[in-house]
Amino acid sequence: MSYRRRKKKRGIPRGYVYIAVAVLAMVLLVGGVAYVKKYAPTKEHMDLADYFTVYHENEAAVVLNGEFEKLAEDSPYGYAIVKDGQPYLEIGFLKEYVDDGFVYDSTEVTLRYATDIEVYTATV
C-alpha cells in the first residue's frame, strides 16, 4: 500500500487573509464615511449680503447668466440701483452685457430700444 504524503502548504494561512480583508474593508468604510461627511452638502446657508457685496446705498447686486458681476470698489456708482422698489440698470451695463440695442437720447430725455421689427420708447 502506498500512502501519498501530503505536501505541506507553504503560504499565508486563511485566517490571516480573512483578517487582512476585514481590516482593509473597515479602513475603506471609515475613510468613505469621513469623505462623505467632509464633502457632502449641508443645510447651512451663507448670508446673501456677505456673498453679493455692494458698496453704495440703494445699490443692487447684478447676477447675469449665473455669474455675479463684480464692480470696482472705487467706482462712484454700481451697475444697478433700487429706487422706490424698482430696479434700474445702468445704460452702459445694458449695452455691454445685455443688448446694444438700447439708446439714450439726452435731448428728448428718452430711452429707446430697437429690435428687428419695432422701436420701443420710454420717457425717463
Secondary structure, 3 states (H helix, E strand, C coil): CCCCCCCCCCCCCHHHHHHHHHHHHHHHHHHHHHHHHHHCCCCCCCCHHHHCCCCCCCEECCEECCEECCCCCCCCCCCEEEECCEEEECHHHHHHHHCCCEEEECCCCEEEEECCCCEEEEEC
